[in-house]
Amino acid sequence: MDADEDRTRRAENRGIVRVVHLSSGHDADDARIFWKECLSLAEAGYDVRFVVPGDLAARSENPHTAVRTVFVSRRSSRLGRLTISPLSVLAAGLWQNGEVYHFHDPELLPAGFLLRLLGKRVIYDVHEDLPRDILIKAWIPRPIRYTMARAAAAAEWIAGKTLSGFVAATPVIANRFPAGRSALVQNFARPSEFTPSSQIPVNNQVIAYVGGIMVERCAVEMVQAMHKLDEFPEARLAMAGKLAPATLARDLRTMPGWNRVHFRGLVRRDGVRALLDEACIGLALFHPTQSYMESQPVKLFEYMAAGIPIIASNFPCFRDILETNGCGLCVAPRDVDAIAAAIHRLLANPTEARAMGRRGRLLMMRSYSWETEARALLGLYGRILNKARLSKAEAGYRH
């Protein structure tokens, strides 16, 4: 009997509930899914599995053995990720024989319906406002976006009638699902993951950006702003994340300012922590689409947890967090001069920057800590499982 079989047997003997998280479009190292939700559930005593595309050759599991990661083949094409990957994830998930299935991608909605028909408790984790996001997806032909958005809205309406529960990443998303079966679980940071430096060295001029590197996330404006920092020739923009589409990499490399970019590519969680340890400023810039204007990007709270000041888009929700509490600056995201001026201000005034970073860390600890969200997640699980037990008890009584 190998270690996994032994652990499974002991869990079943103790009556531990097995939870299977499913994702066809995220990474095994995903901050929200693995490092927050899966680990919090495991710490609460659940037997947690995470089925996700990954490197089958390496078979490298996350060192946190409290959660077992189960890999399926990763598909390189978008069509494969949207069609074949969900089937692979579903098949591997069924093999885990979970009591609760918790999925994180809208393309897994059909899998969620099937699991529900099989008598499983199924939770849909809604990271984004799907119908609205479809309307701005550049890879979807414009003539069919509206039809696809309507179809997505219909699928989520059916989900609202049939699935066991919903986890919403923002209040706006939460309002679209049944209140009694939903939990608002926001993308706040785990304070223990980040240890802020006692002070930012005067000669430190590393500006950090962590996340998807895309046109709509101000990739062009950030690179161009670096070209305007003549008074700080040592300033560097450290970018960690995946470039999309592939043509964007070629375009960025031709721009003035790219010579001051340190592109680190897609990094694991330890790489994110290492980057924020050396940074003195964090960027959270997005174009003003409705979806982004109502978002709560995880990078915002991780920068706060790391104790660094933030430069963000001047959306009302960002201003309420950053400028109201004195822990960052908000600028027009398409205005390269405004972005450069904000970076200049913080580099030229390290005392002010350090004070902003300290206020951000304290604010995160007080109001934006993952611990509160973990309790909401565990509360939803408790309600779903209690309802399931009551249903079984009633069925037994009738017979």
Protein Blocks (a to p, Z undefined) as FASTA:
>chain_A
ZZklmmmmmmmmnopacdddddfkbcfklfklmmmmmmmmmmnopacdddddddfklopa
cfblmbccddddddfbfklmmmmmmmmmmmmmmmnopabdcdfbfklmmmmmmmmmnopa
cddddfbdfklmmmmmmklcfklmmmmmmmmmmmmmmmmmmmmbdcdfbfklmmmpcfkl
gccddfbdcfklpccdfbdcfklccdcdedjddfklommmmmmmmmmmmmlmmbccdded
ddddfklmmmmmmpghjlmcccebjadfklmmmmmmmpcbdcddddddfklmmgccfklm
mmmmnopacdddfbfklmmmmmmnopaccddfklmklmmmmmmmmmmmmmlmmmmmmmmm
mmmmmmmcfklmmmmmmmmmmmmmmmmmmmmmmmmmmZZ
